Amino acid sequence: MSGKRFIGVIDIGKTNAKFAVVDLETRSEVAVRKTPNTVLRDGLYPHFDIDVLWQFLSAAIAELDAKHPLEALSVTTHGACAALVDENGDLALPVLDYEYAGPDEFDAEYAAIRPPFATSFTPPLPGGLNLGKQLFWQAKKFPEAFARAQWILPYPQYWSFRLTGVVASEITSLGCHTDLWNFETDLYSDLVVRQGWLDKMPEVLPAFDPLGPIKPELAAELGVRPGLPVYLGIHDSNASLLPHLLSRTPPFAVVSTGTWVIVAAPGGDLMHLDAHRDCLANIDAFGKPVPSARFMGGREFSLLTEGREANPSDETMKRVIDDAIMLLPSVVEGSGPFPQRKARWTHPREGLDDETAFAVVSFYLALMTAECLALAGAEGDIVVEGPFAANHAYLRMLESAACRPVIASHGSATGTAIGAAMLARMEDGHEIENRELNADPDMTRYAWRWRQALNS
């Protein structure tokens, strides 16, 4: 077992990016720097500001290494993203923002060539959420630039490449709604072969492999120790899942909350996933398929609350339940368990005070999460990671709607950073104690009425 303790983690989410120093002895972030993950609207299409991110990360690594000497670097990022790198290590095309609708231009052509759900476990998603569709669109729209790309690197491995100069790919990023991986053969999909992309795909290595030492000139520039090992990196939802895979025996579920709410159900039902309701299978760090379902819950929360926090009282929550004040799906359309539905308040939103509205929104998010758990065939305890783990109303409604114990993963550290850091020292995790179910009958009744309202 490695004795590494302080791990620097590059953690790039859809909304924000951060660099964290994780203390593996205490499983905590001892220092963090954050910045918005800006999307540029100029150029060929909306794309991430890679130069600004690199400047931020370089400054953060240099600053925090001076306070907490780093023993390794690791990377975790959001999915649906790849970097097209030319022979000089530069970007052949900008790194596309997956929310851009441009790739929908060739939907009909892409639908005719994409692998079947039974082998890819990838649902058809809008914009660039299917990485295969992204690449197909880029290749058709910008054939000369696409042809210059020597490597197609999943986003975590792009940042590892920037640090080491070594190219590789990794299964958790290839197996998350990309159409690029065949779950039956455990190889690249027919799409990759037929489109002539196979030569651009680097070797697939385990997430916990050290990719290489940091480049000597970069080590000197940043002031980190020469030879600092850089690990391959991991998709963010799988980073959140990893500590639980090391400490729990399936079946259980992990709800990772951020811009997306992603339910992972180790031991769940893979064969009954519904491609039309944003169900899919991910692949965990050990190469095992994991039934999953998701919706854009963090984005919905931001849109609905406009940043106004509240802590609904028991009296407020009781009034919401007794009066059946509900928000029905979907606030962000085109994804999630109800992609074709338009959001509807059963009571006018303008007539609700902020505390009441916050309770209704929290209940809505919990009920959408419960739908995702059911769709993924999840069983056993439910562990909630990320910002929603601090939302009392959400947790209470989720436990009552799912009728299973809910465990909030508290603390300043997010699951993504801790999981990515653990790649540098794979070991048994600490056990989270099971707890008894504490469902509220009134909330369970509210959940039933909410489901009934969907059919009315």
N, C-alpha and C positions, 0 to 999 in steps of 0.2 A: 504493500500500500504506500502511495506517495505521501510525503509529509507536507505537501503544499498547503499554505494557509490563506494568504491574501491573493485573490484572483481578481484581475480586472475584467469587467464584462462590458462589452459593447452591446447595448440593448436598444434596437431601433424598432419602435412601434409605428403604427400608421400615423398617429397624431403627434407623438413626441419621441425624441431620441434621448438616450442618456448613456452616461458612462458611470458604472458603479464599481466600487471596491467591495468585494464580498469576503467576509471572514468565515471560512469554512468550519472553524472550530465552534462558532456561535450561530452559524447559519443566519447571518445578518449582514445588511449593507452598512458598512462603517463610514462610507463617504459616497456622495452622489452628485453628479452635475447633469443638468437637463437643458434641452433646447427644443423649440418647436421643429417638427419635421416638415419643412416648407415644400410646397409644390409650386414649381415655376410654370407659368402659363405662356411663356414665349417659346420660340423654336418650333420644332416639328409637331409637338404634342405636349400635353401636361406631363411633367417629369419631376423627379425628386432632385433637390439641390445637393448633389453629391459633393461639390467643392466645399460648400458651407459645412456640411456634415463632417467632412474630413478635417477641416480646420478646427471645428469644435472638439472632435475626438482627440486630435493631436494635442490640443491645449489641455484637455481634461486629463489625458494619460500622463502628460508631463507634470502637471500640477499635483495630481493625487499620488503618483509614484514617489514623489519627493516626501510625502507624508506617510505613506504606507507602501514600502518597497514591494513591488509586485513580483509574484513568483510564477505567474502564467497569465495569458490573456485568452478569453473565450468570447464567442459572438452568438447573439440570438437576434432574429429579426422577424418581422411579419412575413407572411407567405405571399403568393401570387406575384412574385417579383423575381426578375433575373437580370443580370448584367451581361451585355454582349461585349466581349473584350477582344481587341485586335492583337496582332502579333507584338505590338509595342507595349501592351498592358494598358492601353487607353480604351475608353468606351467607343465602340463603333457606332452606337446609337444611345440617346439618353435613356435612363432607367425610367420606364413608363409607370405612371400612376395608375393603379389598377381600377380606380373609380372612373377613369376616362371611358366614354362610350364608344370611342373610335373603333375598337375591335369588333363591335357589333355589325360593322359595315359588311363583313363577309360571313354573317351568321349561317346563311344557307349553304355556302360552300364548305364551311367548317363542319357543319352538322353532318355532311355527307362523308367526312373522312375521320371524324373523331372516334375513338374506341368506344365500344359499348360499356354501359355502366357496370355490367357484370364482371368485367375485367379491370376497369380503371377505378371503379367506385367514385367517379367524379360526376357530379350533377352538372347540367348546362347552366352556366351562370352569366350574368350580364357583364358588359364592359370587359375588363381584363382579368376578372377573377379566376378564369381558367388560364393558367400560364401557357398551355398549349395554344389557345386561341390568340393570346398576346403575340406569341412568336410567329404564328401563321400570318397575322395581320402585319407585323413588322416586315416579314419576308416579302409579302406582296406589295406593300406600300413603298418600301425602301430597299429594293433588291440589291443594289450595289453596296450600300452600307452594311446590310445583313451579311452579304457574302464576305465582307472584310472581317467579320467576327471569326476569330480562331476558336473562341471558347464561349459556351453558354454556361454561365455560373449562377447557381441559386444565390439569392441575396446574401445569406450568411457567409457563404463561401467566397463571395466577392470581397467582403471586408477582410476575411482571413487572407485572401490573396493579396490585398493591398498591404497587409502587414508582413507577409512572408515572401511574396513572389511565386508561391507554389499553387498550382491549380488542382482542384479536386471537387467532387460533388458529394452529396450526402442524402440519405434516404428520407429523413423526415421532411425535407423541403421538396423532394421529388414526389412524395406520396400524399401531398395535401392538395386535393382538387386541381391537379395539373393536367390530366390526360397523358402525362409523360411516362407513367409507370404501370406495368401490368402486374396486378396482384396475384394472378395465377402462376405466371412464370417467374416472378421476382426478377424481372429484367425490364429494360426500357420498352415502352409500348411500340406497337406497329406504327403509330403516328410518327414517332421519332425516326424510325427506319425509312418509312415511305417518303417523308419530307426531306430526307438527306441530311438530317441533323446529327446523326450518330457520331460522326467524326468530330463534331464540335462539343460533344459531351465528355467531360473528363471522367477519370476513374471514380467509382463510388466507394467511399470509405466510411467507417463508423464515425458517428458524431464525436465520440470520446477519443478519437485518435489525435495525437499531436501532429499538426500539419507540417510544422517545421519551426525553426527559430525565427524570431523577428529579423528583418533585414539589417545587416550591420550598420548601414548608413542611417537607417531610421532609428535604431537604438541610440546611436550617437546624438541624433537630432532631438530625440525626446528625453534623453537622459536616463533611460531605463538600462538595466544591466544587459550586457551582450549575451546573446544566446537565449533570451527570454522565450520560453516555448509558447506557441500559439496553437490553440485547439481548433478543430475543424469547424465547430459551430452547429447550431440546431434551430429549427423552426420554433417560434415562440410558444405556441400552444403545447408543443411536445416538451419544451423546457419546463413549463408549469407542471406537466404530468410526471416528469422524471422522478422527482423526490418521492412521489407517492408510489410509483412502481417499485421503488427500492424499499419501501416500508410497509406495503400493504399487499394482501393477496386478493385478486379479483374474485367475485365481481364488486366493483365500487364505481363511483363516478367522480370526475373532477370538472368543476365549472370554472373556466378561466374567463375572467371579466376584464375587458378593456374596451377598445373601440368595438370589437366583436365579443359577444358572449359565446363561448365555444364549449360544448359539452363533450367530454371524452368518456367513453364507457368501456374500460377494459373488462373483458368477459361478457360484453353485450352481444346483441344479435346482429351479425354482419349481413345475413342473407335477406333480411326483410327491410332494409333501408329504402326509403322513398326518395328517389332522385329528384322528384318534383317539389319536395318540401325542404330543400337545402340539407339533406342528409348525405353523408359521405363516409368514407373510411380514411383515417389518417394512418400513418405508419410510425410506431414509436421508435425510440432511440435504439432499441434492440432488434428492430426489423419486424415487429409483429403488428398486424393490422389492428386498428382500434376503431370500432363504430363511433361515429360522431354526428352531431347536429349543431346548428348554430343560427344566430341572428345578430343583427347589428345593434346590440343592446346598449353599448356605451355611447354610440352615436345618437341613438334614440333618446337616451337619458339627457344628453347635452342639449338636444333640440327642445326637449319638453320642459326642462327645468331652467334653461338659459343660465346655468351656473348658480342658481339660487339653492342653497342647501337648507334642509329642514330636518327636524327630528320629531316626526308625528307622535303625538301623545296617544295613550290607549283610548282616550275619549274620541279623538279624531278618527282613529282607525275603526272604532266601533261604529261611528256615524257613517263612515264610508261603506262599511259592511251592511249595516241596517238599511241604508237608503239605496244600496246596490249602485253606487256611483262607480262607473267602470270606464276604462279605456279599452277599446277593442282594436285588434291588429288591422294593418301593419303601418307603423309610423314611417319606417324606411321600407319602401316597396321593392319588389323584385328579388328578395332573398328571404331567408327565414322559413318557419313552418307554414306561414300563410302569405306566400309571395304575391298573390294576385289581389289581396284584400286592401282596402283603403281604411285608414284609421278613423274611428268614430267614438266620440264621447257620448255616453248615455245621458249625461247632464252637461249643460253648456259650460265649457272651460272658463269663460269669463266670469261666471257666477261663483267660482270656487276660490277661496283664499289659498295662499301659497302652501300652507301646511297640508291642507286637504288635497290639493293637486299633487303634492309630493307623495302623499300616501297612495293615491290612485296610480301614479306612475310607477311607484315601487311595486305595487301589487301586479300591475300589468307586466312588468319585467320578470317578476317571479313566475307568473303564469306562463309566459312565453318560454321561460327556462324549463318549467315542468313539462311543457309540450315537447321540447327538444329531448329531455331525458326519456320520455316515453318513446319517441321516434327512434332513439338510439338503442332501445332495449336495455336501458341502464337498470341495474339492481344494486342493492347494498347502500352503504352510507354515501352521502353526497358532500364533497369537500368544495367549498367556494373559495376561489383565489381572487386577489385583486381588489379593486375599489368597492365592489358590491359586498364584500365580506364585512364591511363596516356599516351596511345599511340594515338596520334592525327590522324595519317593516318588510323589506325584501326577504330576509332570511326566515322570518316567521311565516310569511305566506308561502314561500317555497316548501318549507317543511310540511305545512298543512296540505298543500296541493299535491305534493309528491308522495305524501304518507310514508316518508322515510327520514331517518335522522339527517340533519344538516349540520355540518361542522364548518365554522368560519375560520379560515386561516389568517390569523391576525398578525400584525407586526408591520414594520416599515418596509420590509423587503417584499418585493413582488415575486410570484412564483417563477417568472421568466428569468430574472437575474440569478436567483439561487440555483435553479435547474441548470442554467448554462455554466455557472461556476462549478457545479458538481461534475461536469465532464472532465475536469482536471483532476478529480479524485473520486473515482467511482467507489462507493462504499455503501454499506447498509444505512438507510435513513433512520431518523428517529420515528418511533411509532406514535401515531396519533390515536389516542384512546377513543374507542367507540362510545357513543352516548345513546341514551334512551330517546325514543320518539316523544316529542312534546307538541303534537299537533293541536291546533285550536279548532274545535268543532265549528265555530262560526266562520272561521276563515276557510275551512274545508267546504262549507256550504256556499260561501262566496265563490270559490273556485268552480264548484259545480254549476252555479248560475252563470258564471262567465262563459263556460264551455257551452251551456245551453244557448246563450245569447249569440254565439257564433253561428248557430244554425237557424236563427230567427230572421 
